[in-house]
Amino acid sequence: MVMRTAPIALVLLLAACSSSAPPTTYSRPTPTQAVAASQNAVDTPEWLRQRDYRDGGPLPPMEANRKVNEQTCTEGIALEAGNLKCK
């Protein structure tokens, strides 16, 4: 029984593997190409294109008159006392 179905299975397998479409019909883009294509496809506002501290851009300056609360952080933290600086 197995010997009778083996040639049929082989023919079906070869038919499934062969394709009438040329091999260059679909090519998968590289990650760089995919990112470039997605960035070019979307109209990104100008303020989103500028680099900031999240992606390695310049850090904004600190306010000179900001309120800083320096305390030991192992104890309870007073959130309303200003920016926290741990000792």
C-alpha positions in Angstrom: 0.0 0.0 0.0 2.8 2.4 0.9 4.7 1.6 -2.3 1.6 2.4 -4.4 1.0 5.8 -2.7 4.6 6.9 -2.6 4.9 7.9 -6.3 1.7 9.8 -6.1 2.8 11.6 -3.0 6.1 12.5 -4.6 4.4 13.9 -7.7 2.0 16.0 -5.6 4.9 17.2 -3.5 6.9 18.2 -6.6 3.8 20.0 -8.1 3.4 21.9 -4.8 7.0 23.0 -4.8 7.1 24.2 -8.4 5.6 27.6 -9.1 4.6 29.3 -12.4 5.4 32.7 -10.9 8.9 34.0 -11.4 11.1 34.0 -8.2 11.4 37.8 -8.1 7.7 38.5 -7.8 8.0 38.8 -4.0 11.1 39.9 -2.2 11.1 40.6 1.5 12.4 44.1 2.4 15.3 44.4 4.8 14.5 46.1 8.2 16.2 49.3 7.0 14.1 49.3 3.8 10.9 48.7 5.8 11.6 51.5 8.2 12.4 53.9 5.4 9.3 52.9 3.5 7.1 53.4 6.6 8.7 56.8 7.4 8.2 58.0 3.8 4.6 56.8 3.7 3.4 58.8 6.7 3.3 62.6 6.8 5.1 63.2 10.1 4.7 66.7 11.6 7.8 68.8 11.8 7.9 68.8 15.6 8.0 65.0 15.7 11.0 64.9 13.3 13.3 67.0 15.6 15.6 65.0 17.9 15.1 65.3 21.6 16.6 63.7 24.7 14.7 60.4 24.2 16.7 59.5 21.1 20.0 61.0 22.0 19.4 64.7 21.2 20.3 67.6 23.4 18.9 67.8 26.9 16.8 70.8 27.8 18.3 73.1 30.4 17.0 72.9 34.0 15.0 75.7 35.4 17.1 77.8 37.8 14.3 78.5 40.2 12.8 74.9 40.4 12.0 73.5 43.8 14.1 70.5 44.8 13.4 68.3 47.7 16.5 66.5 48.9 15.7 63.6 51.3 16.5 60.0 52.2 14.6 57.8 49.7 14.4 54.8 52.1 11.7 56.6 54.1 8.4 58.0 52.9 8.6 60.5 50.0 6.8 63.8 50.1 5.6 64.2 46.5 4.2 67.7 46.9 7.6 69.0 48.2 9.1 69.5 44.6 11.5 67.5 42.5 13.0 64.6 44.4 16.8 64.3 44.9 17.7 61.2 46.9 20.6 61.2 49.4 
